[in-house]
Amino acid sequence: MSNDTVTGFYSHDHDELDAYMKSFQETKKVDFSKAKKYFEEFKYGLERHIEWEESILFPLFEEKTGMKDSGPTAVMREEHKQIKVYLQTISEKLLKDDLTTDNEEELLIDLLTAHNQKEENILYPAIDNVASDEERKVVFEKMNLTE
């Protein structure tokens, strides 16, 4: 999948974020300091990803389709709220050097897995289908400005 499509770029970003989370989980009981850095990268990247979606991608989709309050982007925004709660809970525990994040991690990963599948299989391809090459180019230009 090409990175000049929404599907290609955002699916690749999901994979990179998943790798940070996996590295965090693999190292948290071995090298807590290193693990915290992995989680910080994961959290920063995921929050940036959500911001890109909500400020750039979703408005484009909603404008092109007329689906705002009841379409897939409404569902994604609700899931983003829950994702942010889990991220914050884990982050707060890690700040206190509390390693008991397994439950929150499991809930977050379960939610992200289903969420990412919906985006990669439904929403991103739909955006690629309704957006012109020029509109996709503008999406990526806007993302570069918000990094």
CNS distance restraints for C-alpha pairs under 8 A (distance, minus, plus):
assign (resid   1 and name CA) (resid   5 and name CA) 7.82 0.50 0.50
assign (resid   1 and name CA) (resid   7 and name CA) 7.50 0.50 0.50
assign (resid   1 and name CA) (resid   8 and name CA) 4.88 0.50 0.50
assign (resid   2 and name CA) (resid   8 and name CA) 4.96 0.50 0.50
assign (resid   2 and name CA) (resid   9 and name CA) 7.14 0.50 0.50
assign (resid   3 and name CA) (resid   7 and name CA) 7.69 0.50 0.50
assign (resid   3 and name CA) (resid   8 and name CA) 4.58 0.50 0.50
assign (resid   3 and name CA) (resid   9 and name CA) 4.38 0.50 0.50
assign (resid   3 and name CA) (resid  12 and name CA) 7.84 0.50 0.50
assign (resid   4 and name CA) (resid   8 and name CA) 6.78 0.50 0.50
assign (resid   4 and name CA) (resid   9 and name CA) 6.66 0.50 0.50
assign (resid   4 and name CA) (resid 136 and name CA) 7.72 0.50 0.50
assign (resid   4 and name CA) (resid 137 and name CA) 7.86 0.50 0.50
assign (resid   5 and name CA) (resid   9 and name CA) 6.14 0.50 0.50
assign (resid   5 and name CA) (resid 128 and name CA) 6.43 0.50 0.50
assign (resid   5 and name CA) (resid 136 and name CA) 7.05 0.50 0.50
assign (resid   6 and name CA) (resid  10 and name CA) 5.88 0.50 0.50
assign (resid   6 and name CA) (resid 124 and name CA) 5.84 0.50 0.50
assign (resid   6 and name CA) (resid 125 and name CA) 7.43 0.50 0.50
assign (resid   6 and name CA) (resid 127 and name CA) 7.13 0.50 0.50
assign (resid   6 and name CA) (resid 128 and name CA) 6.05 0.50 0.50
assign (resid   6 and name CA) (resid 136 and name CA) 7.16 0.50 0.50
assign (resid   7 and name CA) (resid  11 and name CA) 5.76 0.50 0.50
assign (resid   7 and name CA) (resid 120 and name CA) 6.18 0.50 0.50
assign (resid   7 and name CA) (resid 124 and name CA) 4.83 0.50 0.50
assign (resid   7 and name CA) (resid 125 and name CA) 5.83 0.50 0.50
assign (resid   7 and name CA) (resid 128 and name CA) 7.04 0.50 0.50
assign (resid   8 and name CA) (resid  12 and name CA) 6.13 0.50 0.50
assign (resid   9 and name CA) (resid  13 and name CA) 6.26 0.50 0.50
assign (resid  10 and name CA) (resid  14 and name CA) 6.19 0.50 0.50
assign (resid  10 and name CA) (resid 120 and name CA) 7.85 0.50 0.50
assign (resid  10 and name CA) (resid 124 and name CA) 7.90 0.50 0.50
assign (resid  11 and name CA) (resid  15 and name CA) 6.43 0.50 0.50
assign (resid  11 and name CA) (resid 116 and name CA) 7.99 0.50 0.50
assign (resid  11 and name CA) (resid 120 and name CA) 6.21 0.50 0.50
assign (resid  12 and name CA) (resid  16 and name CA) 6.36 0.50 0.50
assign (resid  13 and name CA) (resid  17 and name CA) 6.17 0.50 0.50
assign (resid  13 and name CA) (resid  49 and name CA) 7.83 0.50 0.50
assign (resid  14 and name CA) (resid  18 and name CA) 6.08 0.50 0.50
assign (resid  14 and name CA) (resid 116 and name CA) 7.27 0.50 0.50
assign (resid  15 and name CA) (resid  19 and name CA) 6.29 0.50 0.50
assign (resid  16 and name CA) (resid  20 and name CA) 6.61 0.50 0.50
assign (resid  17 and name CA) (resid  21 and name CA) 6.46 0.50 0.50
assign (resid  17 and name CA) (resid  42 and name CA) 5.57 0.50 0.50
assign (resid  17 and name CA) (resid  45 and name CA) 6.67 0.50 0.50
assign (resid  17 and name CA) (resid  46 and name CA) 6.74 0.50 0.50
assign (resid  18 and name CA) (resid  22 and name CA) 6.14 0.50 0.50
assign (resid  18 and name CA) (resid  42 and name CA) 7.80 0.50 0.50
assign (resid  19 and name CA) (resid  23 and name CA) 6.10 0.50 0.50
assign (resid  20 and name CA) (resid  24 and name CA) 6.13 0.50 0.50
assign (resid  20 and name CA) (resid  38 and name CA) 5.49 0.50 0.50
assign (resid  20 and name CA) (resid  39 and name CA) 6.71 0.50 0.50
assign (resid  20 and name CA) (resid  41 and name CA) 6.82 0.50 0.50
assign (resid  20 and name CA) (resid  42 and name CA) 5.34 0.50 0.50
assign (resid  21 and name CA) (resid  25 and name CA) 6.24 0.50 0.50
assign (resid  21 and name CA) (resid  38 and name CA) 6.88 0.50 0.50
assign (resid  21 and name CA) (resid  39 and name CA) 6.31 0.50 0.50
assign (resid  21 and name CA) (resid  42 and name CA) 6.04 0.50 0.50
assign (resid  22 and name CA) (resid  26 and name CA) 6.11 0.50 0.50
assign (resid  23 and name CA) (resid  27 and name CA) 6.13 0.50 0.50
assign (resid  23 and name CA) (resid  35 and name CA) 7.11 0.50 0.50
assign (resid  23 and name CA) (resid  38 and name CA) 6.46 0.50 0.50
assign (resid  24 and name CA) (resid  28 and name CA) 5.75 0.50 0.50
assign (resid  24 and name CA) (resid  34 and name CA) 7.88 0.50 0.50
assign (resid  24 and name CA) (resid  35 and name CA) 4.57 0.50 0.50
assign (resid  24 and name CA) (resid  36 and name CA) 6.92 0.50 0.50
assign (resid  24 and name CA) (resid  37 and name CA) 7.92 0.50 0.50
assign (resid  24 and name CA) (resid  38 and name CA) 5.12 0.50 0.50
assign (resid  24 and name CA) (resid  39 and name CA) 5.64 0.50 0.50
assign (resid  25 and name CA) (resid  29 and name CA) 8.00 0.50 0.50
assign (resid  25 and name CA) (resid  35 and name CA) 7.28 0.50 0.50
assign (resid  26 and name CA) (resid  30 and name CA) 7.82 0.50 0.50
assign (resid  26 and name CA) (resid  35 and name CA) 7.95 0.50 0.50
assign (resid  27 and name CA) (resid  31 and name CA) 5.42 0.50 0.50
assign (resid  27 and name CA) (resid  32 and name CA) 6.67 0.50 0.50
assign (resid  27 and name CA) (resid  34 and name CA) 7.08 0.50 0.50
assign (resid  27 and name CA) (resid  35 and name CA) 5.24 0.50 0.50
assign (resid  28 and name CA) (resid  32 and name CA) 4.68 0.50 0.50
assign (resid  28 and name CA) (resid  33 and name CA) 7.87 0.50 0.50
assign (resid  28 and name CA) (resid  34 and name CA) 7.56 0.50 0.50
assign (resid  28 and name CA) (resid  35 and name CA) 4.76 0.50 0.50
assign (resid  28 and name CA) (resid  36 and name CA) 7.33 0.50 0.50
assign (resid  28 and name CA) (resid  99 and name CA) 7.49 0.50 0.50
assign (resid  29 and name CA) (resid  99 and name CA) 7.80 0.50 0.50
assign (resid  31 and name CA) (resid  35 and name CA) 6.10 0.50 0.50
assign (resid  32 and name CA) (resid  36 and name CA) 6.07 0.50 0.50
assign (resid  33 and name CA) (resid  37 and name CA) 6.63 0.50 0.50
assign (resid  34 and name CA) (resid  38 and name CA) 6.51 0.50 0.50
assign (resid  35 and name CA) (resid  39 and name CA) 6.29 0.50 0.50
assign (resid  36 and name CA) (resid  40 and name CA) 6.10 0.50 0.50
assign (resid  36 and name CA) (resid  94 and name CA) 6.99 0.50 0.50
assign (resid  37 and name CA) (resid  41 and name CA) 6.23 0.50 0.50
assign (resid  38 and name CA) (resid  42 and name CA) 6.14 0.50 0.50
assign (resid  39 and name CA) (resid  43 and name CA) 5.96 0.50 0.50
assign (resid  40 and name CA) (resid  44 and name CA) 5.96 0.50 0.50
assign (resid  41 and name CA) (resid  45 and name CA) 5.92 0.50 0.50
assign (resid  42 and name CA) (resid  46 and name CA) 5.95 0.50 0.50
assign (resid  43 and name CA) (resid  47 and name CA) 5.99 0.50 0.50
assign (resid  43 and name CA) (resid  87 and name CA) 6.63 0.50 0.50
assign (resid  44 and name CA) (resid  48 and name CA) 6.14 0.50 0.50
assign (resid  45 and name CA) (resid  49 and name CA) 6.03 0.50 0.50
assign (resid  46 and name CA) (resid  50 and name CA) 6.14 0.50 0.50
assign (resid  47 and name CA) (resid  51 and name CA) 6.12 0.50 0.50
assign (resid  47 and name CA) (resid  84 and name CA) 7.79 0.50 0.50
assign (resid  48 and name CA) (resid  52 and name CA) 6.16 0.50 0.50
assign (resid  48 and name CA) (resid 147 and name CA) 7.50 0.50 0.50
assign (resid  49 and name CA) (resid  53 and name CA) 6.29 0.50 0.50
assign (resid  50 and name CA) (resid  54 and name CA) 6.07 0.50 0.50
assign (resid  50 and name CA) (resid  80 and name CA) 7.02 0.50 0.50
assign (resid  51 and name CA) (resid  55 and name CA) 5.84 0.50 0.50
assign (resid  51 and name CA) (resid  56 and name CA) 7.92 0.50 0.50
assign (resid  52 and name CA) (resid  56 and name CA) 5.41 0.50 0.50
assign (resid  52 and name CA) (resid  57 and name CA) 6.63 0.50 0.50
assign (resid  52 and name CA) (resid 143 and name CA) 6.36 0.50 0.50
assign (resid  52 and name CA) (resid 146 and name CA) 7.92 0.50 0.50
assign (resid  53 and name CA) (resid  57 and name CA) 4.67 0.50 0.50
assign (resid  53 and name CA) (resid  58 and name CA) 5.68 0.50 0.50
assign (resid  54 and name CA) (resid  58 and name CA) 5.32 0.50 0.50
assign (resid  54 and name CA) (resid  59 and name CA) 7.09 0.50 0.50
assign (resid  54 and name CA) (resid  77 and name CA) 7.40 0.50 0.50
assign (resid  55 and name CA) (resid  59 and name CA) 6.58 0.50 0.50
assign (resid  56 and name CA) (resid  60 and name CA) 6.50 0.50 0.50
assign (resid  56 and name CA) (resid 139 and name CA) 6.38 0.50 0.50
assign (resid  56 and name CA) (resid 142 and name CA) 7.30 0.50 0.50
assign (resid  56 and name CA) (resid 143 and name CA) 7.68 0.50 0.50
assign (resid  57 and name CA) (resid  61 and name CA) 6.30 0.50 0.50
assign (resid  57 and name CA) (resid 127 and name CA) 7.79 0.50 0.50
assign (resid  57 and name CA) (resid 139 and name CA) 6.99 0.50 0.50
assign (resid  58 and name CA) (resid  62 and name CA) 6.02 0.50 0.50
assign (resid  58 and name CA) (resid  73 and name CA) 6.05 0.50 0.50
assign (resid  59 and name CA) (resid  63 and name CA) 5.95 0.50 0.50
assign (resid  60 and name CA) (resid  64 and name CA) 6.15 0.50 0.50
assign (resid  60 and name CA) (resid 127 and name CA) 7.85 0.50 0.50
assign (resid  60 and name CA) (resid 131 and name CA) 7.89 0.50 0.50
assign (resid  61 and name CA) (resid  65 and name CA) 6.01 0.50 0.50
assign (resid  61 and name CA) (resid  66 and name CA) 7.91 0.50 0.50
assign (resid  61 and name CA) (resid  67 and name CA) 7.73 0.50 0.50
assign (resid  61 and name CA) (resid 127 and name CA) 5.79 0.50 0.50
assign (resid  61 and name CA) (resid 130 and name CA) 7.51 0.50 0.50
assign (resid  61 and name CA) (resid 131 and name CA) 7.93 0.50 0.50
assign (resid  62 and name CA) (resid  66 and name CA) 5.11 0.50 0.50
assign (resid  62 and name CA) (resid  67 and name CA) 5.04 0.50 0.50
assign (resid  62 and name CA) (resid  68 and name CA) 5.25 0.50 0.50
assign (resid  62 and name CA) (resid  73 and name CA) 7.75 0.50 0.50
assign (resid  63 and name CA) (resid  67 and name CA) 7.63 0.50 0.50
assign (resid  64 and name CA) (resid 130 and name CA) 6.55 0.50 0.50
assign (resid  64 and name CA) (resid 131 and name CA) 7.58 0.50 0.50
assign (resid  65 and name CA) (resid 130 and name CA) 7.87 0.50 0.50
assign (resid  67 and name CA) (resid  71 and name CA) 5.04 0.50 0.50
assign (resid  67 and name CA) (resid  72 and name CA) 7.92 0.50 0.50
assign (resid  67 and name CA) (resid  73 and name CA) 7.98 0.50 0.50
assign (resid  68 and name CA) (resid  73 and name CA) 6.78 0.50 0.50
assign (resid  68 and name CA) (resid  74 and name CA) 6.51 0.50 0.50
assign (resid  69 and name CA) (resid  73 and name CA) 7.90 0.50 0.50
assign (resid  69 and name CA) (resid  74 and name CA) 5.64 0.50 0.50
assign (resid  70 and name CA) (resid  74 and name CA) 5.81 0.50 0.50
assign (resid  70 and name CA) (resid  75 and name CA) 7.70 0.50 0.50
assign (resid  71 and name CA) (resid  75 and name CA) 6.96 0.50 0.50
assign (resid  72 and name CA) (resid  76 and name CA) 6.22 0.50 0.50
assign (resid  72 and name CA) (resid 123 and name CA) 6.92 0.50 0.50
assign (resid  73 and name CA) (resid  77 and name CA) 6.08 0.50 0.50
assign (resid  73 and name CA) (resid 123 and name CA) 7.94 0.50 0.50
assign (resid  74 and name CA) (resid  78 and name CA) 6.45 0.50 0.50
assign (resid  75 and name CA) (resid  79 and name CA) 6.36 0.50 0.50
assign (resid  76 and name CA) (resid  80 and name CA) 6.05 0.50 0.50
assign (resid  76 and name CA) (resid 115 and name CA) 7.31 0.50 0.50
assign (resid  77 and name CA) (resid  81 and name CA) 6.43 0.50 0.50
assign (resid  78 and name CA) (resid  82 and name CA) 6.78 0.50 0.50
assign (resid  79 and name CA) (resid  83 and name CA) 6.16 0.50 0.50
assign (resid  79 and name CA) (resid 111 and name CA) 7.76 0.50 0.50
assign (resid  79 and name CA) (resid 115 and name CA) 7.31 0.50 0.50
assign (resid  80 and name CA) (resid  84 and name CA) 6.15 0.50 0.50
assign (resid  81 and name CA) (resid  85 and name CA) 6.47 0.50 0.50
assign (resid  82 and name CA) (resid  86 and name CA) 6.48 0.50 0.50
assign (resid  83 and name CA) (resid  87 and name CA) 6.22 0.50 0.50
assign (resid  83 and name CA) (resid 108 and name CA) 6.33 0.50 0.50
assign (resid  83 and name CA) (resid 111 and name CA) 7.38 0.50 0.50
assign (resid  83 and name CA) (resid 112 and name CA) 7.48 0.50 0.50
assign (resid  84 and name CA) (resid  88 and name CA) 6.04 0.50 0.50
assign (resid  85 and name CA) (resid  89 and name CA) 6.15 0.50 0.50
assign (resid  86 and name CA) (resid  90 and name CA) 6.17 0.50 0.50
assign (resid  86 and name CA) (resid 104 and name CA) 6.08 0.50 0.50
assign (resid  86 and name CA) (resid 105 and name CA) 7.62 0.50 0.50
assign (resid  86 and name CA) (resid 107 and name CA) 7.70 0.50 0.50
assign (resid  86 and name CA) (resid 108 and name CA) 6.01 0.50 0.50
assign (resid  87 and name CA) (resid  91 and name CA) 6.00 0.50 0.50
assign (resid  87 and name CA) (resid 108 and name CA) 7.71 0.50 0.50
assign (resid  88 and name CA) (resid  92 and name CA) 6.04 0.50 0.50
assign (resid  89 and name CA) (resid  93 and name CA) 6.37 0.50 0.50
assign (resid  89 and name CA) (resid 104 and name CA) 7.47 0.50 0.50
assign (resid  90 and name CA) (resid  94 and name CA) 6.22 0.50 0.50
assign (resid  90 and name CA) (resid 101 and name CA) 5.91 0.50 0.50
assign (resid  90 and name CA) (resid 104 and name CA) 6.63 0.50 0.50
assign (resid  90 and name CA) (resid 105 and name CA) 7.50 0.50 0.50
assign (resid  91 and name CA) (resid  95 and name CA) 6.22 0.50 0.50
assign (resid  92 and name CA) (resid  96 and name CA) 6.67 0.50 0.50
assign (resid  93 and name CA) (resid  97 and name CA) 6.40 0.50 0.50
assign (resid  93 and name CA) (resid  98 and name CA) 4.94 0.50 0.50
assign (resid  93 and name CA) (resid  99 and name CA) 7.06 0.50 0.50
assign (resid  93 and name CA) (resid 100 and name CA) 7.54 0.50 0.50
assign (resid  93 and name CA) (resid 101 and name CA) 7.17 0.50 0.50
assign (resid  94 and name CA) (resid  98 and name CA) 5.26 0.50 0.50
assign (resid  94 and name CA) (resid  99 and name CA) 6.58 0.50 0.50
assign (resid 101 and name CA) (resid 105 and name CA) 5.97 0.50 0.50
assign (resid 102 and name CA) (resid 106 and name CA) 6.12 0.50 0.50
assign (resid 103 and name CA) (resid 107 and name CA) 6.30 0.50 0.50
assign (resid 104 and name CA) (resid 108 and name CA) 5.98 0.50 0.50
assign (resid 105 and name CA) (resid 109 and name CA) 5.96 0.50 0.50
assign (resid 106 and name CA) (resid 110 and name CA) 6.03 0.50 0.50
assign (resid 107 and name CA) (resid 111 and name CA) 6.16 0.50 0.50
assign (resid 108 and name CA) (resid 112 and name CA) 5.97 0.50 0.50
assign (resid 109 and name CA) (resid 113 and name CA) 5.88 0.50 0.50
assign (resid 110 and name CA) (resid 114 and name CA) 6.52 0.50 0.50
assign (resid 111 and name CA) (resid 115 and name CA) 5.93 0.50 0.50
assign (resid 112 and name CA) (resid 116 and name CA) 5.72 0.50 0.50
assign (resid 113 and name CA) (resid 117 and name CA) 6.24 0.50 0.50
assign (resid 114 and name CA) (resid 118 and name CA) 6.38 0.50 0.50
assign (resid 115 and name CA) (resid 119 and name CA) 6.35 0.50 0.50
assign (resid 116 and name CA) (resid 120 and name CA) 5.91 0.50 0.50
assign (resid 117 and name CA) (resid 121 and name CA) 5.77 0.50 0.50
assign (resid 117 and name CA) (resid 122 and name CA) 7.94 0.50 0.50
assign (resid 118 and name CA) (resid 122 and name CA) 5.45 0.50 0.50
assign (resid 118 and name CA) (resid 123 and name CA) 6.60 0.50 0.50
assign (resid 119 and name CA) (resid 123 and name CA) 4.62 0.50 0.50
assign (resid 119 and name CA) (resid 124 and name CA) 5.58 0.50 0.50
assign (resid 120 and name CA) (resid 124 and name CA) 5.51 0.50 0.50
assign (resid 120 and name CA) (resid 125 and name CA) 6.99 0.50 0.50
assign (resid 121 and name CA) (resid 125 and name CA) 6.62 0.50 0.50
assign (resid 122 and name CA) (resid 126 and name CA) 6.11 0.50 0.50
assign (resid 123 and name CA) (resid 127 and name CA) 6.22 0.50 0.50
assign (resid 124 and name CA) (resid 128 and name CA) 6.20 0.50 0.50
assign (resid 125 and name CA) (resid 129 and name CA) 6.09 0.50 0.50
assign (resid 126 and name CA) (resid 130 and name CA) 6.29 0.50 0.50
assign (resid 127 and name CA) (resid 131 and name CA) 5.83 0.50 0.50
assign (resid 128 and name CA) (resid 132 and name CA) 7.66 0.50 0.50
assign (resid 128 and name CA) (resid 136 and name CA) 7.59 0.50 0.50
assign (resid 131 and name CA) (resid 135 and name CA) 5.62 0.50 0.50
assign (resid 131 and name CA) (resid 136 and name CA) 6.23 0.50 0.50
assign (resid 132 and name CA) (resid 136 and name CA) 6.27 0.50 0.50
assign (resid 133 and name CA) (resid 137 and name CA) 6.16 0.50 0.50
assign (resid 134 and name CA) (resid 138 and name CA) 6.29 0.50 0.50
assign (resid 135 and name CA) (resid 139 and name CA) 6.32 0.50 0.50
assign (resid 136 and name CA) (resid 140 and name CA) 6.51 0.50 0.50
assign (resid 137 and name CA) (resid 141 and name CA) 6.27 0.50 0.50
assign (resid 138 and name CA) (resid 142 and name CA) 6.09 0.50 0.50
assign (resid 139 and name CA) (resid 143 and name CA) 6.29 0.50 0.50
assign (resid 140 and name CA) (resid 144 and name CA) 6.29 0.50 0.50
assign (resid 141 and name CA) (resid 145 and name CA) 6.52 0.50 0.50
assign (resid 142 and name CA) (resid 146 and name CA) 6.52 0.50 0.50
assign (resid 143 and name CA) (resid 147 and name CA) 6.44 0.50 0.50
